[in-house]
Amino acid sequence: MHPFRPSRALAVALLAAVLAALLPATAAHAENRTVQGGRLDWGIKASFQSYITGPIANGSWRLTGGAATVGGSQFRFHSANGSYDPATGAFRSGFAGGVHFLGHQKPDGGHELDLRVSNPTVRISGGRGTVHMDMVSKARGSGKVTTYQQVAFASLDLSGVDMRGGGSPVSLTGVPATLTSQGATAFAGYYTAGTPLDPVSLSVDVAAPAAKQPAKPSPSAADDGKKTDEDAKAEGAFHDAAVDWGVRRTFREYVTGSIAQGQWTLAGGAQDGGALFRFTGGKGVYDAEGQTLDAAFQGSVRFTGKDLDLTLSKVSVRVGKGRGSLVADVTGGGKTEKAVSLVTFEAKDFAPKDGLVRLTEAPATLTEGGSKAFGSLYRAGTEMDPVSLAVAVDDKAKLPALPDLGSAPTASASAAPAAQKPSPNPTEQADDTAKTASSSSTGTYAALAAGLLALAAAAVFVALRRRRAAAAGSPSAPAPPGPAAGDEN
């Protein structure tokens, strides 16, 4: 019998134990996760925003699809969805919302500069990242309008960022972005490829794929709800309704800005969608033939700040003859004005489709009563945030989802390489801590493997010493201590 075979057998057994200990954890860790909710904050290019609203272009921009603003010059895109592989760091997440830029108005009312960006998608693989977007742009000079679907708009510099081993939420802060050649073309030639863009920040929730649920049995004829629906339609009632309205973007920015230094508070079932407030639990009467609606909603929003205390409550909506009005009780200055018509909006197509009556981002105009409600901060006729309205006339119809901003982001990994950073301030320290934590699971497995391998090496070493001593006919000598985990080098 070969004198070293038992030692080899022991080493093989110990290595098998190491693999057995590691494989279950690694397999669970490597499972793809679903991105479900979150936000992307990106100004695209701040100087472009300044150019649009400056004296040369003399233009404007507006938000679409539930996008919001955050900070001084960033747009917030919402409702992240996609996938994330913590084993490889591969990441893909699409976001909803958009921005419409207009500038250089022409005598006919059109604009020489007309650019729409929407639905950004961040893709990261192999340490490289790209932002893709839907775009509609008008070429300079020719005025040719081109539509782009998920064009590769910007490349991301992920130097110093390890996307592997992250938990939830997955966050990135201040990732440098550069315009691609395709992006330059889609940008209507206003900037050349390689132009630095605003840095990108994102935070998304991730979760393991949900287990498949058994299919529910089809309802029988006796309980399929048809009778209830017919009764409801006969009475003009509906099953549920919600109205979304953000008041006005600049008003929200005024409330939270340096002047008012305030905030808003929701109560009674109202919900915050980032760029809008949703008033829920609508009840009332809808007439499909006449396309009329009279509905009351739950919830209130209170704006407070320096020299500001304004509450909107008991919101209701009335629609008829292709027009709608949003009405609310207004409390401010120690008194309440009841049923004030705040804005009016168009509602030309208000017929049900697939059991749902919808208006999406209908342009809204401030009324005289609305102007007084806001302390004459805005004149009557001012364009306010659009109104979105959904009424479920069928019990199977679902109301549109509210923009999903995900969980509050935690401290996130910085995109700057550590070697290029000055002495860290508290924020940078938090970023570095988060970056280390994002790969802590991988580090744990590596440390466990090192420790177990060190123990295996020590055991083999002891066995060999004892066998050699026995072969020499001398008593077993005390084995020297094996290397401690992490000291084997």
Disulfide bonds with the S-S distance in Angstrom:
none
